[in-house]
Every structure is written in C-alpha cells, then in structure tokens.
Amino acid sequence: MTSTTLPGTARTSPVLTPYDVGLPVLRVVLGAIMVVHGTQKLFMWFDGGGIKGTGGFFSKAGYPAGEVMATIAGLTETLGGLGLILGLVTPLAAAGIVGVMINAISVKWVGSVIGQEGIEFEALIVAAAATLALTGPGRLAVDHYLPVLRNHRLIHGVLALALAVVLAVIVLLIRD
C-alpha cells in the first residue's frame, strides 16, 4: 500500500530543522554555565566558595540557614544545568534556573541594569531558560524519547515557570 500526501499537508520529516540544531546549542551553553556556577557552590570547583563560603554570602544577604540555601542553590544550578545539557525534563530544569536567578537578581540589583552592579547577565539567563521551558528542548534531547515529554506542550513550560516564580517568591519572603 502506498501513501500519498495531499498538496498543502505536512509530513513529519527526518531531516533536521533549524530548531533541532539551535535549541541544543542554547541548552548546552546555558547548561554548562549553570553547572559551573552550581559546582562552585557545592565543591569549590572553578575558584568557588564551596558550601561554607557561599553559605556565608547567603547569610550576609539575609537568607536564613546560609549553608542550606547554598546547598539548595548549588544543587538546583548543577542539576538544572545537567538537565538542560541532556534535554532531560527540560521545562523543570529550565524553571529551576529561573527560580535561582530571580533570587540572584533580587540580591544583586541596586538599581543598575548595565555594568558591574548590573543584572544584564542574570536577566539573559532568565530569558534563555524561560525560552527553553516554553519551547521545549527540540528533537535532539532525552525528552524526545520520554512518552509524556516527547511532544512538548506549551502548558508544560508555563506550569513549570509558574512553579519557579512561586517558589522563588517564597524564598524571597523568608529572607531578612
């Protein structure tokens, strides 16, 4: 039996699209940046402060239990970054990054967007992570092989980002 395609109808193509190539580039670069930042907090890698040093920073920034918060932030950045690199539970991985960056922006922001005291780097990370949460990882990702996430739906990204914002606000509310 032969299959015919009607004019004007689309067929699923095995050919890679620009999205299939571009989204993994964004995922891998953003994921690697976040893994570096997370492992700085957790293991003192890449000249990081480790749990103790980062915990002291968190305490000075007004967070209770600074070392616990440093551990949570480090794990979120590391695991979220690895999730993005692999394209594994991408909406949640990206949302975790958004939540951490909301807190980073609130700590760092002194009214300037550009420069040493600016938040442009953090804002770019939020935008990139939110983009991945909303678009999904593309076909070259582990999610593509998971039944629930194979066909990314916008609602997955929206719900993950809503969860990130709610949790980030809760953390900000417990900050002095």
Secondary structure as a PSIPRED ss2 file (coil, helix, strand):
# PSIPRED VFORMAT (PSIPRED V4.0)

   1 M C   1.000  0.000  0.000
   2 T C   1.000  0.000  0.000
   3 S C   1.000  0.000  0.000
   4 T C   1.000  0.000  0.000
   5 T C   1.000  0.000  0.000
   6 L C   1.000  0.000  0.000
   7 P C   1.000  0.000  0.000
   8 G C   1.000  0.000  0.000
   9 T C   1.000  0.000  0.000
  10 A C   1.000  0.000  0.000
  11 R C   1.000  0.000  0.000
  12 T C   1.000  0.000  0.000
  13 S C   1.000  0.000  0.000
  14 P C   1.000  0.000  0.000
  15 V C   1.000  0.000  0.000
  16 L C   1.000  0.000  0.000
  17 T C   1.000  0.000  0.000
  18 P H   0.000  1.000  0.000
  19 Y H   0.000  1.000  0.000
  20 D H   0.000  1.000  0.000
  21 V H   0.000  1.000  0.000
  22 G H   0.000  1.000  0.000
  23 L H   0.000  1.000  0.000
  24 P H   0.000  1.000  0.000
  25 V H   0.000  1.000  0.000
  26 L H   0.000  1.000  0.000
  27 R H   0.000  1.000  0.000
  28 V H   0.000  1.000  0.000
  29 V H   0.000  1.000  0.000
  30 L H   0.000  1.000  0.000
  31 G H   0.000  1.000  0.000
  32 A H   0.000  1.000  0.000
  33 I H   0.000  1.000  0.000
  34 M H   0.000  1.000  0.000
  35 V H   0.000  1.000  0.000
  36 V H   0.000  1.000  0.000
  37 H H   0.000  1.000  0.000
  38 G H   0.000  1.000  0.000
  39 T H   0.000  1.000  0.000
  40 Q H   0.000  1.000  0.000
  41 K H   0.000  1.000  0.000
  42 L H   0.000  1.000  0.000
  43 F H   0.000  1.000  0.000
  44 M C   1.000  0.000  0.000
  45 W H   0.000  1.000  0.000
  46 F H   0.000  1.000  0.000
  47 D H   0.000  1.000  0.000
  48 G C   1.000  0.000  0.000
  49 G C   1.000  0.000  0.000
  50 G H   0.000  1.000  0.000
  51 I H   0.000  1.000  0.000
  52 K H   0.000  1.000  0.000
  53 G H   0.000  1.000  0.000
  54 T H   0.000  1.000  0.000
  55 G H   0.000  1.000  0.000
  56 G H   0.000  1.000  0.000
  57 F H   0.000  1.000  0.000
  58 F H   0.000  1.000  0.000
  59 S H   0.000  1.000  0.000
  60 K H   0.000  1.000  0.000
  61 A C   1.000  0.000  0.000
  62 G C   1.000  0.000  0.000
  63 Y C   1.000  0.000  0.000
  64 P C   1.000  0.000  0.000
  65 A C   1.000  0.000  0.000
  66 G H   0.000  1.000  0.000
  67 E H   0.000  1.000  0.000
  68 V H   0.000  1.000  0.000
  69 M H   0.000  1.000  0.000
  70 A H   0.000  1.000  0.000
  71 T H   0.000  1.000  0.000
  72 I H   0.000  1.000  0.000
  73 A H   0.000  1.000  0.000
  74 G H   0.000  1.000  0.000
  75 L H   0.000  1.000  0.000
  76 T H   0.000  1.000  0.000
  77 E H   0.000  1.000  0.000
  78 T H   0.000  1.000  0.000
  79 L H   0.000  1.000  0.000
  80 G H   0.000  1.000  0.000
  81 G H   0.000  1.000  0.000
  82 L H   0.000  1.000  0.000
  83 G H   0.000  1.000  0.000
  84 L H   0.000  1.000  0.000
  85 I H   0.000  1.000  0.000
  86 L H   0.000  1.000  0.000
  87 G C   1.000  0.000  0.000
  88 L C   1.000  0.000  0.000
  89 V C   1.000  0.000  0.000
  90 T H   0.000  1.000  0.000
  91 P H   0.000  1.000  0.000
  92 L H   0.000  1.000  0.000
  93 A H   0.000  1.000  0.000
  94 A H   0.000  1.000  0.000
  95 A H   0.000  1.000  0.000
  96 G H   0.000  1.000  0.000
  97 I H   0.000  1.000  0.000
  98 V H   0.000  1.000  0.000
  99 G H   0.000  1.000  0.000
 100 V H   0.000  1.000  0.000
 101 M H   0.000  1.000  0.000
 102 I H   0.000  1.000  0.000
 103 N H   0.000  1.000  0.000
 104 A H   0.000  1.000  0.000
 105 I H   0.000  1.000  0.000
 106 S H   0.000  1.000  0.000
 107 V H   0.000  1.000  0.000
 108 K H   0.000  1.000  0.000
 109 W C   1.000  0.000  0.000
 110 V C   1.000  0.000  0.000
 111 G C   1.000  0.000  0.000
 112 S C   1.000  0.000  0.000
 113 V C   1.000  0.000  0.000
 114 I C   1.000  0.000  0.000
 115 G C   1.000  0.000  0.000
 116 Q C   1.000  0.000  0.000
 117 E C   1.000  0.000  0.000
 118 G C   1.000  0.000  0.000
 119 I C   1.000  0.000  0.000
 120 E H   0.000  1.000  0.000
 121 F H   0.000  1.000  0.000
 122 E H   0.000  1.000  0.000
 123 A H   0.000  1.000  0.000
 124 L H   0.000  1.000  0.000
 125 I H   0.000  1.000  0.000
 126 V H   0.000  1.000  0.000
 127 A H   0.000  1.000  0.000
 128 A H   0.000  1.000  0.000
 129 A H   0.000  1.000  0.000
 130 A H   0.000  1.000  0.000
 131 T H   0.000  1.000  0.000
 132 L H   0.000  1.000  0.000
 133 A H   0.000  1.000  0.000
 134 L H   0.000  1.000  0.000
 135 T H   0.000  1.000  0.000
 136 G C   1.000  0.000  0.000
 137 P C   1.000  0.000  0.000
 138 G C   1.000  0.000  0.000
 139 R C   1.000  0.000  0.000
 140 L C   1.000  0.000  0.000
 141 A C   1.000  0.000  0.000
 142 V H   0.000  1.000  0.000
 143 D H   0.000  1.000  0.000
 144 H H   0.000  1.000  0.000
 145 Y H   0.000  1.000  0.000
 146 L C   1.000  0.000  0.000
 147 P C   1.000  0.000  0.000
 148 V C   1.000  0.000  0.000
 149 L C   1.000  0.000  0.000
 150 R C   1.000  0.000  0.000
 151 N C   1.000  0.000  0.000
 152 H C   1.000  0.000  0.000
 153 R C   1.000  0.000  0.000
 154 L H   0.000  1.000  0.000
 155 I H   0.000  1.000  0.000
 156 H H   0.000  1.000  0.000
 157 G H   0.000  1.000  0.000
 158 V H   0.000  1.000  0.000
 159 L H   0.000  1.000  0.000
 160 A H   0.000  1.000  0.000
 161 L H   0.000  1.000  0.000
 162 A H   0.000  1.000  0.000
 163 L H   0.000  1.000  0.000
 164 A H   0.000  1.000  0.000
 165 V H   0.000  1.000  0.000
 166 V H   0.000  1.000  0.000
 167 L H   0.000  1.000  0.000
 168 A H   0.000  1.000  0.000
 169 V H   0.000  1.000  0.000
 170 I H   0.000  1.000  0.000
 171 V H   0.000  1.000  0.000
 172 L H   0.000  1.000  0.000
 173 L H   0.000  1.000  0.000
 174 I C   1.000  0.000  0.000
 175 R C   1.000  0.000  0.000
 176 D C   1.000  0.000  0.000
